[in-house]
Amino acid sequence: MKKVLFACISVSLLAISCSKSDDPTPAGGEKYMSTTAGSTWNYQFTDNITPANSNNYTVTSSSRDTVASSKTFHVFDNSNGNSEYYNITASDYYTLQAFSLGTTDTALVNLYLKDGAAVNDNWLQSYTLDAGGVPVQVNVTNKIQEKGITKIVGTTTYTNVIHVVSTISSPTIASLPGSSLTTNINYYYAPKYGMIQNDAKIDLVVPLLTLDQHTDTQTKLLSATIL
């Protein structure tokens, strides 16, 4: 469930597999997660730049909910000691997400998946982050790259998978001399299981903010027990 902690414009999205529904009978058939208390997901996180950061972790659906930004989020416990918060409203999937730029974190609501969207559909979310007192506009565009595909992760074959490509851009960063931001971020979601794999490469260079950060990570679902 932990998607990835980006070193620069972070999406410490934690576990994009699980959410709480505001609609007890959402349209669109089987949902792309389970919220049943006691369900568990075991993930492998690999950091290709700093292998020492690689680790395995488990996320467990709790019996708790919390309210933020007028939404009810279901709480999941991560074996790393953190809590994660997810919501599903009809075909839209949200998470409380910590975006970070440099050393400053900003908590925001992120719409990360639309299971009813068609291939090539996309949606844009704009945020203003605090980079050490400097406001920086960040745009996150998610696109449905593929739907209904089959994907093998480890030894497990998943069907009816949705492939989402996320792109991060910033007009603020683009306007600064010598700055660059490139991203290559892919998520794969399977019915009931949620996120089964995430691959993320991000390169951020902002000389005026003394930022030179690079991310190359992969998160894979090793196993899950869905109650």
C-alpha positions as CSV (number, residue, x, y, z in Angstrom):
1,M,0.0,0.0,0.0
2,K,2.8,2.4,0.4
3,K,3.1,3.8,-3.0
4,V,6.4,5.6,-2.7
5,L,8.1,8.3,-0.7
6,F,9.5,10.6,-3.3
7,A,12.6,12.4,-2.2
8,C,11.6,15.7,-3.7
9,I,8.0,16.3,-4.7
10,S,6.9,13.4,-2.6
11,V,3.9,11.4,-2.8
12,S,4.2,9.6,0.5
13,L,1.0,8.0,-0.7
14,L,1.6,5.1,1.5
15,A,-1.0,2.6,0.6
16,I,-3.0,3.4,-2.4
17,S,-4.8,0.1,-2.1
18,C,-7.3,0.8,0.6
19,S,-10.0,3.3,1.0
20,K,-13.2,4.1,2.9
21,S,-16.4,4.4,0.9
22,D,-18.8,7.3,1.3
23,D,-21.2,5.4,-0.9
24,P,-22.2,1.9,0.5
25,T,-23.0,0.6,-2.9
26,P,-20.7,2.4,-5.4
27,A,-21.3,2.0,-9.1
28,G,-18.8,0.3,-11.4
29,G,-18.7,-3.3,-10.0
30,E,-15.9,-4.6,-7.8
31,K,-13.8,-1.9,-6.2
32,Y,-10.1,-1.5,-6.4
33,M,-9.4,-2.1,-2.7
34,S,-10.9,-3.7,0.4
35,T,-11.6,-1.9,3.7
36,T,-12.5,-4.9,5.7
37,A,-10.9,-4.7,9.2
38,G,-8.0,-7.2,9.6
39,S,-7.2,-7.4,5.9
40,T,-3.4,-7.2,5.3
41,W,-1.1,-6.3,2.4
42,N,2.6,-7.2,2.4
43,Y,4.8,-5.0,0.2
44,Q,8.4,-4.9,-0.9
45,F,9.9,-1.4,-1.4
46,T,13.1,-1.1,-3.4
47,D,15.2,2.0,-3.5
48,N,17.5,1.7,-6.5
49,I,19.6,4.8,-5.6
50,T,20.0,4.1,-1.9
51,P,19.5,0.3,-1.4
52,A,19.8,0.7,2.4
53,N,16.4,2.3,2.3
54,S,14.8,-0.8,0.8
55,N,12.4,-2.7,3.1
56,N,9.4,-4.9,3.4
57,Y,6.3,-3.7,5.3
58,T,2.8,-4.7,6.1
59,V,-0.4,-2.5,6.0
60,T,-3.4,-3.6,8.0
61,S,-7.0,-2.3,7.7
62,S,-8.1,-1.0,11.1
63,S,-11.6,-0.6,12.5
64,R,-11.2,3.2,12.7
65,D,-12.3,6.1,10.6
66,T,-11.4,9.8,10.7
67,V,-12.8,13.0,9.1
68,A,-10.7,15.5,7.2
69,S,-11.6,18.0,4.5
70,S,-15.2,17.0,4.7
71,K,-14.5,13.4,3.8
72,T,-14.5,10.3,5.9
73,F,-11.2,8.4,5.6
74,H,-10.6,4.8,6.7
75,V,-7.5,4.3,8.8
76,F,-4.8,1.7,7.9
77,D,-1.9,0.8,10.2
78,N,1.6,0.5,8.6
79,S,4.2,-1.7,10.2
80,N,6.6,1.2,10.0
81,G,4.6,2.9,12.7
82,N,2.6,5.3,10.6
83,S,-1.2,5.5,9.9
84,E,-2.6,5.9,6.4
85,Y,-5.9,7.4,5.4
86,Y,-8.1,6.6,2.3
87,N,-11.5,7.4,1.0
88,I,-13.6,6.1,-1.9
89,T,-16.6,8.1,-3.1
90,A,-18.4,6.4,-6.0
91,S,-15.6,5.7,-8.6
92,D,-13.2,8.3,-7.2
93,Y,-10.3,7.2,-4.8
94,Y,-8.7,9.7,-2.4
95,T,-5.8,9.7,0.0
96,L,-4.5,12.2,2.6
97,Q,-1.1,12.7,1.1
98,A,2.0,14.4,2.3
99,F,3.7,16.3,-0.5
100,S,7.1,17.6,0.3
101,L,9.5,20.0,-1.4
102,G,12.9,20.1,0.2
103,T,12.4,19.7,4.0
104,T,8.8,21.1,4.2
105,D,5.8,18.8,4.1
106,T,2.2,19.8,3.2
107,A,-0.8,17.6,3.9
108,L,-3.2,17.5,1.0
109,V,-6.1,15.4,-0.3
110,N,-5.1,13.6,-3.5
111,L,-7.5,12.0,-6.0
112,Y,-5.3,9.2,-7.3
113,L,-7.7,6.9,-9.2
114,K,-10.9,7.0,-11.1
115,D,-12.0,3.4,-11.8
116,G,-14.8,4.6,-14.1
117,A,-12.6,6.7,-16.4
118,A,-11.8,5.6,-19.9
119,V,-8.3,5.0,-21.4
120,N,-6.6,8.3,-22.1
121,D,-8.9,10.2,-19.6
122,N,-6.9,12.4,-17.3
123,W,-7.4,14.8,-14.4
124,L,-5.3,17.6,-13.1
125,Q,-4.7,18.7,-9.5
126,S,-2.8,21.8,-8.6
127,Y,-1.2,22.5,-5.2
128,T,0.9,25.2,-3.6
129,L,3.8,23.9,-1.6
130,D,6.0,25.7,0.9
131,A,9.7,25.4,-0.1
132,G,11.3,27.0,2.9
133,G,9.1,30.1,2.8
134,V,8.9,30.1,-1.0
135,P,5.5,29.2,-2.5
136,V,5.8,26.7,-5.3
137,Q,2.9,25.7,-7.6
138,V,2.9,21.9,-8.3
139,N,0.6,20.3,-10.9
140,V,-0.1,16.5,-10.7
141,T,-1.7,15.0,-13.8
142,N,-3.0,11.4,-13.7
143,K,-3.9,9.6,-16.9
144,I,-5.6,6.2,-17.4
145,Q,-2.9,4.6,-19.6
146,E,-4.5,1.1,-19.8
147,K,-7.5,-0.7,-18.5
148,G,-8.5,-4.4,-18.3
149,I,-4.9,-5.6,-18.7
150,T,-3.3,-8.7,-17.2
151,K,-0.1,-8.1,-15.1
152,I,2.2,-10.5,-13.3
153,V,3.7,-9.2,-10.1
154,G,6.1,-11.7,-8.5
155,T,4.4,-15.1,-8.9
156,T,0.8,-13.7,-9.0
157,T,-1.2,-13.0,-12.1
158,Y,-3.8,-10.1,-11.8
159,T,-6.5,-9.4,-14.3
160,N,-8.6,-6.4,-15.1
161,V,-5.7,-4.2,-14.0
162,I,-5.8,-0.4,-14.4
163,H,-2.5,1.3,-15.3
164,V,-2.2,5.0,-14.3
165,V,0.6,7.3,-15.3
166,S,1.2,10.3,-13.1
167,T,3.2,13.3,-14.2
168,I,4.4,16.1,-11.9
169,S,5.2,19.5,-13.2
170,S,5.7,23.0,-11.8
171,P,5.5,26.3,-13.6
172,T,7.3,27.9,-10.7
173,I,10.3,25.5,-11.0
174,A,10.3,25.8,-14.8
175,S,10.7,29.6,-14.5
176,L,13.8,29.4,-12.2
177,P,17.2,29.6,-14.0
178,G,18.9,26.2,-14.4
179,S,16.0,24.2,-12.9
180,S,14.5,21.0,-14.2
181,L,11.9,18.5,-13.2
182,T,11.3,15.2,-15.0
183,T,9.1,12.3,-13.8
184,N,8.3,8.8,-14.9
185,I,5.7,7.4,-12.5
186,N,3.5,4.3,-13.1
187,Y,0.8,2.7,-10.9
188,Y,-1.0,-0.6,-11.4
189,Y,-4.2,-1.3,-9.5
190,A,-6.1,-4.7,-9.4
191,P,-9.7,-5.3,-8.2
192,K,-9.9,-6.0,-4.5
193,Y,-6.1,-5.7,-4.0
194,G,-5.6,-2.1,-4.9
195,M,-2.1,-1.1,-5.8
196,I,0.0,-4.1,-6.9
197,Q,3.0,-2.2,-8.3
198,N,4.4,1.3,-8.5
199,D,7.5,2.4,-10.4
200,A,8.7,5.9,-9.8
201,K,11.6,7.9,-11.3
202,I,11.9,11.6,-10.4
203,D,14.8,14.0,-11.0
204,L,14.6,17.5,-9.5
205,V,17.2,20.2,-9.8
206,V,16.6,23.7,-8.5
207,P,19.9,25.6,-8.0
208,L,18.2,28.7,-6.4
209,L,16.6,26.5,-3.7
210,T,19.7,24.3,-3.4
211,L,17.7,21.2,-4.4
212,D,19.3,18.3,-6.3
213,Q,17.2,15.3,-5.6
214,H,16.6,12.0,-7.5
215,T,14.3,9.1,-6.9
216,D,14.2,5.6,-8.5
217,T,12.0,3.2,-6.6
218,Q,9.7,0.3,-7.0
219,T,7.0,-1.0,-4.7
220,K,5.5,-4.5,-5.3
221,L,2.7,-6.4,-3.6
222,L,4.2,-9.7,-2.3
223,S,1.0,-11.1,-0.8
224,A,-2.3,-10.1,0.7
225,T,-5.0,-11.5,3.0
226,I,-8.3,-9.9,2.1
227,L,-11.1,-10.7,4.6
